[in-house]
């Protein structure tokens, strides 16, 4: 599974060191695994099974198509920040979404508009 690219998307989950009470949760966070259409059944089942070994509140969603709005045609890859925004619109309160994608992804880093990455995550 070393060729599987994981796009980690952490939404509405507190950072470990935060002291801000609005991010302190008294209930367990549910992790949604959201595979895109380019992920095989074996790959998404593997990620689900392995994550479930270390955290009990995991749900595996049905695969969805990659949004054209996240496609960056100049480099033939997808914008990781756009994928996060796309997935966050469908992430319920108390949930975190981890998107799985095999395509190349990128984000902006300083003056570099299209920096290739293996994953990207946001913490409030």
Beta strands, then each sheet from edge to edge (+ up, - down):
strand 1: 6-7
strand 2: 30-35
strand 3: 58-60
strand 4: 71-72
strand 5: 77-79
strand 6: 95-100
strand 7: 105-109
strand 8: 112-117
sheet 1: 1+ 6- 2- 3-
sheet 2: 4+ 5- 7- 8+
end
